[in-house]
Each structure stands twice: as C-alpha cells, then as structure tokens.
Amino acid sequence: MTNTLPTYPDFTILQGDCMERLTEIEDNSVDTIFADPPYFLSNGGISVHSGKQVCVDKGDWDKGGTPEYIYEFNRQWLALCRTKLRDNGTIWISGTHHNIHVVMRCLQELGYKVLNTITWQKTDPPPNLSCRYFNFSTELIIWARKTVKKPHKFNYETMKLLNGGQQMTDVWRIPAVSSWEKQQGKHPTQKPLRLLYRIILAATNEGDTVLDPFSGSGTTGIAANLLGRKYIGIEQDEQFCDLSLRRRQTLEDDKTRQKLFDKMRSTPEETTVLINHMRDTDRENAMKTGFTYMRAGDSKGSLLVKEGFERLGYLCLHTNGDNPELFKLAKKGFQIWTAEALREKGFSAENAPYYAVMRFDPLKSVPYDQPIDLHKRLYTQVARIQPLSDFIGLK
Ligand SMILES: C[S@@+](CC[C@H](N)C(=O)[O-])C[C@H]1O[C@@H](n2cnc3c(N)ncnc32)[C@H](O)[C@@H]1O
C-alpha cells in the first residue's frame, strides 16, 4: 500500500488474500459482514455503458473456474467469516445466479440461518444487447445470521420509518452507483453507497464493527463511517486499497462528509414529508378536523405539484416555525378543494382558488428527533418537501 496515505482508527484496510487476512481478525468481534465476492462472470460478455458497447469483464479475480473451485472458494471464506461474527451477528452476500446458489448451499452447510434474500432492483439498468434474454436488472443479497438459535440484531423500526411507515419489503429499488461516488477513481463493480446505507442501518448500531472481506473501493467502509460504525476491509489489489483510503480521506472535510451523507440517505424512492406552515386558527382547525391543506393552484388555477409529491407520506405542521408536529398521512396523495369549500370547514384559505387537501390522524403524532429548520420560508403557504430521513435523526 502507498505509504503516504493516512490511517484511520475507524477504517482499517488489510491488503492481501482474505483467506489469509481473515485469520488475523479477532474471533466473535464483528457485528455485521457485507461481502461482494467475485460473481465469476467475467467470461467475455458484452454490455452498454454511456451508450457504448463494452466488455463486461471485471478483472482476473472474477474469471470463472470449475464448479468445484467456485464451491470450495465460497465455502472457505464463508467458514472463516462465521468465526469472526458475534453470536448475534449477521452476514450479507451479494450475487447473481452465477454465484448466489452456491453461496446459499455453503451457508446452509456451515450452520448459518438464512433470514432473507433481498432483491436489489436497479432503477436504471443498462439494456441487454443480445435481445435473447429478459434484461438483467436485479442482484440478490442473501442475509443470514451466524446461528440458527441465537437471535440477531435487526433495526426493524428504523427500516419501517425509512419505508414511510410500512414494513420494509425484501425488494429494494435503488439506482446503480452514480458519478458522485466515483470522484476519487473507479472500481469496475463498485456498489452504491445507498445500498450499504440500508444494510448497515438495518443490522448495526453506532459504534459497531462492520467487515467486508472483498472490500474493493471501500464502499462498505465509507457507508459504515458515515453512520458512525467502525470498518475493517480486506482487499487484495493495491490500487483498490489506495482508492478506498482516498475515499476515506474525503470524509475528513466536514462539508464533503455531510454532502455524501445526505446523498447516501436520499433515494429516488424515499417517502417525503410536506412541511406546512399554518396560521394559529387554521392549525387549531386542522387538529379538530384531521385535514390540512396547501395552495395547489397559481393565480391561473393550474396545479402546482413539486418534485417529491408523488412520494408524500407524512406532513409536518408548524406555526411560524414553532410547535412542529409530524403526522403520517391517512391516505397517500391529496384531494383538490376550492377555497370556498375550505372556508366552509372554518379554514381561512384566501390566496388561491384551489387547494390540495390532505388527511391525517391528529391524535397520532409521530415522534422524531432531528431538529428541522422550520424558520426558512416562514410566511409562505407553498410547502417544502423533505425526505423522511431528515426527521428521524439517523446519524
Ligand atoms: C466485487 S468487488 C467488490 C467491490 C466493492 N463492493 C465496492 O463497492 O467497491 C470484489 C473485490 O474483491 C477483491 N478480491 C477478489 N478475490 C479476493 C480475495 N481472495 N481476497 C481479497 N480480495 C479479493 C477484488 O480485487 C475486488 O476488488
């Protein structure tokens, strides 16, 4: 590894073969493992990248071997990983049909208990050029715990909140890795930070230790550190070790760190919150009736729908920035009412002819712990939309 790169107490990169370097890690010390092992699919296929035909080969480490070799390889690292996990620890392994069935067999043979098989649905897959198959748009991620008997760590409520208050399902719609994640250099199979964000949040708490035996560009470690978890990564390729440390170095700058964190936790699918400033009298009425409203038309009466509205699941009411309360919408979406109809219900709608009316249960406010700056755009009736994660205080 290049000597000039700094080291970090919460971000350790071990260069070398994971079969050897895993043995150096203390047994029963790791809370969760994410592994993105070779899929063994680099056999000369083609795909499209930025409109150009490209070879899908990732590197020598990804070239296929005999079925026996692939089985032995997976069994060996999975056995080593198991000894490193705490008794309530879990492991996540990504793959496609090329490797995932062998991984599943090894997990079962080694005494792990499989918890879920997550389908990661890429929202932006490249086209299939051969037109002889359905387009490949998913990867699978097996989630398993160390033992059959010992319960595992799972932040169920956090996942539910991230999913707008509904149980999170095993289909995750997340875009592939984006250019903002490749500022320090590229890895051919880099995973998106958004995927690791969800995995790490689901299975660990602040201060926990996350291990990745096929660390690549260190995505798992960057997500772990952004979430206040410690990281140990193993990677055989020196250039990728350097790339990981360069990525880690950028987190030393507070602004970059915050920017990455915000990007990582926002997804195009995320539930949004409508922040609605209400006058005292309207607010009282809203709490009586379970309705709230915002201006929905401009002076010509056309509907004004802002980006994120389609994912609206919550609203935050406040009065001049004070007494904010968060509510889940009783029904997704909104109805359009005239100002007159609102006035009949005792509201003081007077700026526009039409209003978007939303229903909520005033008796069930949702606790949240992230301070939101509600004093911005204080006197406007045009609501702001913010992601739900801004409210739920995930660090
Ligand atoms: C699929 S990539 C992981 C990419 C990573 N998830 C990321 O976001 O950058 C697999 C990585 O494992 C490394 N690798 C393959 N076999 C290895 C081994 N036996 N020990 C350590 N690293 C290995 C490869 O060099 C490659 O960088």
The ligand as a Gaussian input file, in Angstrom:
#p B3LYP/6-31G(d) Opt

LIG

0 1
 C      -16.990000      -7.355000      -6.458000
 S      -15.606000      -6.484000      -5.982000
 C      -16.118000      -5.578000      -4.570000
 C      -16.487000      -4.173000      -4.873000
 C      -16.909000      -3.397000      -3.643000
 N      -18.140000      -3.866000      -3.094000
 C      -17.013000      -1.908000      -3.937000
 O      -18.090000      -1.316000      -3.723000
 O      -16.043000      -1.331000      -4.388000
 C      -14.629000      -7.746000      -5.327000
 C      -13.257000      -7.299000      -4.879000
 O      -12.649000      -8.402000      -4.201000
 C      -11.289000      -8.452000      -4.499000
 N      -10.911000      -9.862000      -4.290000
 C      -11.188000     -10.927000      -5.070000
 N      -10.725000     -12.057000      -4.504000
 C      -10.149000     -11.674000      -3.314000
 C       -9.509000     -12.377000      -2.266000
 N       -9.365000     -13.702000      -2.308000
 N       -9.067000     -11.684000      -1.213000
 C       -9.204000     -10.334000      -1.142000
 N       -9.779000      -9.611000      -2.124000
 C      -10.275000     -10.282000      -3.187000
 C      -11.172000      -7.950000      -5.922000
 O       -9.915000      -7.379000      -6.161000
 C      -12.308000      -6.918000      -5.994000
 O      -11.827000      -5.617000      -5.771000

